[in-house]
């Protein structure tokens, strides 16, 4: 598939999804990629930012905002 086909496929998969956790996971992945891209084009993040991101991640895990390996494998089969 070419890039435009890949984008259309992703858009369709997102539009068809009824799982808010899946949508949030994709959103978080995009935000993380943007942060990485931004940090690569500028400077390394500060220790404070690093610790904030760790705290946010730990809070998400404690709030149950994660998927098990089995759940991810089942989700991937639905793509």
Buried (B, 14 or more C-beta within 10 A) or exposed (E): EEEEEEEEEEEEEEEEBEEEBBEEBBEBEEEEEEEEEEEEEEEEBEEEEEEEEEEEEEEEEEEEEEBEEEEEEEBEEEE
